[in-house]
């Protein structure tokens, strides 16, 4: 019998993505400090946090496969976080207008019974159209993406902000790279099909 899956996340976006695989799971917030280390590059931060989130639940779930994931957006070597409010979202989208932003989305699968884990990272390049302040304000009023890195929801109207997306996995930009996750789960003997 396959181990029970635990998603180390309170994100409704990650829950919805994992549900696509049709595997039973529980979602639990890992309560992890997401502060970058001094000088930590975006990809390293995403990978460290994915592993830390999975590990944070290992004592409470000692016989399960635990999935941790994190996404970090980078523009000009600076990390773009979740805006949290309309003013910050407006400024983020102004900065991203006409620019290419790198999104690193990492996923770790930890076997809490033995401490073995596998890690994968997707790099997605998002090139924004040149956006007017009116377009940005209308977008924010319609979608309120204040809990999303980069101030947009790709699975919603946010797609209209882009000129192009380059990625190996279309679900990565939504917060959980399902192609990579399905591969990692197969390495632990769990298949969605």
N, C-alpha and C positions, 0 to 999 in steps of 0.2 A: 504494500500500500504506500502511495506517495505521501511525503510529509505535507503537513498543512502549510499553506502559504500565509505569510504575514507581510502586509505592506506597511513599511515604516513611514507613514505619511498621514497627514490630516487633509491633504489637498483633494478637493472634489474632482479636479481634473485628472489627477493620477488614478483615483479610484475608478473613474469612468473608463479610462484607458485600459487599466488592468482587467476590468470586467469584460472587455472585448475578447479576451482569451478564453473566457468561459470556464476558468478554473476557480474553485472555491478559495476564498481568502477572507481574512479579517484585516481591517485597517486600524492602526494604532499610531498616535502621534509620538514621535521619538524624543521630543523635547531636547533638541540638539542646538548648541550654540553655533550659529552660522557666520560668525564674525571671521573675515579673512585674516590670515596670519600676515604680518608685515611683509610686503613685497610678494605675496603669494600670487602666482599667475592664475587666470581664470580657470583654465583646464584643471590645474592641480587642486584648486578650491572645490570644483564640482566633484572630482574624484574622491577627495578626502571626505567631503560631506556625505557622499553616497555610502561610503564604507562606514563612517561614524554613525549615520542614521540606522543602518542595519545592525551594527554592533550594540547600539544603545538599548535594543530590545532583547538581546540574547539571553539575559538572565531571566526575564519574565517569560520567554518563549524558548526553552532549552532544547526542544526536539523538533524545531521547524526550519523551513527555509524562509529567510527574512530578506525582503527586497527593500533596498534603500536607493533613493534617487535624488539627484539635485541638478539644477540648471543654473548656469552663470552666463550672463550676457556681458560682452566686452566690446567697447568702442574706444579706439585709440589707446589701448592698454589700460583703460579705466573700466572698472566693474560697474555695471548698471544694475541696480537692485529693483525690488518691487517698490513702486512709487508710494503707495499708501494713501495718497490724497490727490485731488485734481490738479493743484498747482505744480506738484512734483511731476505728475504725469505729463502735463503740458510742456514743461521744460525738457523732460526726457525725449518726448517726440520731436520737439524742435531740434534738439541736438542730433537725433537720428535721421532727420529729414535729409534725403539725398545721400546718405551714408550707407556703408555696409557694416553690419554688426555681426560679430561672431557669437554664436550660442553654443556652449558646451553643455551637453546633457549626459550625465553619467548615471549608470545603474550598476548596483552591486547586488549579488545574491550570496547570502551567507548561510551556510549550514551550521546552525547554532549547536548541533550535537558534537561537532568536531572542530569548529572554528575555521573551516576551509571556506574561502570565498572566491568568486570570480567577478571581474569588473570589466565594463565596456563603456566607451565614451563616443558619442556622436557629435561631430562638429557641423553645425548648420550655419551657412552664410545667408543673411537676410539683407537684401538691398532695398532700402526704403525709397519710395518716390519722393520728389520734392513736394513737401506738404505746406499748405498755407495754414496760418493760425486758425482761420475759419474752419477748414477741414478738420484740423486737430480737435478743436472745441466741439464740433458736431459729433465727431467720432467718440470722444470722451463722454458726451452727454448720452449717447445711445448705448454704449457698452460698459462704461465704468470699470476699466480693467486695472483697478488699483492694487489688486493682489497678484499681479503678473509681472515678472521680470520684463523690462522693456516697455511696459505700459500698453500692451495690446493682447488680444485673444486671437490667435491665428485660426482657431477653429470657428470663429465667428466673423464679424465684420472687419476685424483686424487685417484679414487677407487683402482688403482693398487698399491698405497703406503701402503695399510692397510693389516693387518693380520686378523682383525675382527672388527665388529661394533656391539655394543649392544644398542638398542634403542626401544622405544615403537612406534616411528613414523619416518619412513624413510625420510620424507621431512624436519624434524627438522634440520638435519645437513646441509641442503641446505639454511636454514635461516628463514623458516616460517613453524611451525608445523601445517600442514593442518588438521590432525585428531583433535587436540585440538581446532583449530580455528573453524572448522565446528561445534563442540560441543558448543563453546561459542556463535557463531552466532545463533544457534538454541535456546539458552536461551534467546536471544533477538527477537525471532520470525522470523528469517531469515534462510531458508533452501536451500541448493544447489540442492536438489532433491524433 
